[in-house]
Amino acid sequence: MELIHVIVAGSAVLMASIGAYGVASSRNLVRQLLSVEVMFNAVILLLLVMLSSQPSLATLLTIVLISVVTGEIVVVVALLISMYRATRSLTSEPLQEAMV
């Protein structure tokens, strides 16, 4: 692997770690959503580095993954709006209380 691949892979791992910390440390569902998106972007970046020797496959996979993430964002935002209408709050505490 070239040095640039190692640097990009390391930054993808760092992005995934930052996203995981954001999900674990925040009670706000919007912040958690943004942290999950950072982790998705880290995975896409890591896959691009792994497939850099096959540019057409990397492009196709990136388009598919971005489409899936976009669909996921739409569903999660709809759930957040529904939850806000029901509870007038965007914290994850009501979700934890409902699971107990």
N, C-alpha and C positions, 0 to 999 in steps of 0.2 A: 504494500500500500504506500502511496505517496504521502508526503507530510501534510498536504492540504486535506487529504481524506481523514487522517488522524485528527487534525484540528477540528474539522467539521463534525466528526463523530463525537469528539469530546464535548463540543458545544451542544450537540443534540442530547447527550446524557445530562449535561448541566441544565438544559431547558426542561427535561423530564423531571429532574430533581426539584427544580423551582416550582413546577406545576404540582408535584406531589406534596410539597410543603404547603402550597397555597390551599390545596384541598383539605389537608389535615388541620391546618391552623385557623381556618376561617369558618364562621358560622353563617355568613351571608351567602345565600344560594347563588347570587349573581357572581360574586367573587369565586365561588367554587366552580361555576360554569366556565369562567374565563381561565381558571387554572387547568381545567380538563382540556380546554382548547389548546393551551400551551403544550400540554403533554401530547395531544394529537399531532400538533405541528412538529414536535420533536421526533415522533415516530416517522412522519413523512420525510423529514430531513435525513434521518438515519437510513431509511429505505432508499432514498436517492443516492446516498453515498455508497450503499451496498450494490446498487444497480448502475453505477456510473460507467461500467464497461459496456452496458447495453442501453444506449440512450433512448431507443424507441420504446423498449419495455418500461424504462423508468418514467418516460413521459406518460404512457398509457396508465400505469399504476398510479401516478400522481393525480391524474385527472379523475380516476375512479375514486381515490381516497378523498380528494377535496369534495367531490359530489356527495359522498357518504357523510362526511363531516358537516356539510351544509344542511343536509336533510336532518341530521341529528340536532343541529342548532335550532332549526325550525320547531321540531318537536319539543325540545327542552324549554324554549322560550314560551311556547303555548302552555306547557305545564306550569311554568313560573307565573304566567299571567293568571291562570286558573287558581293557583294556590294563593296568589296575592288577593284575588277577589274574595276567596273564601275566608282567609285568616287576617287580611290587612297587614301582613308581615312577610318578609322575605328571609327569615332566619330558618335554620334547619332544626331548631328545637321542637316545633310541633310535629315534625316528622319522626323524631326520636321518641316523643311521648306516645305517638300513635302505634309505634312498633312494640312497645312494652306491654 
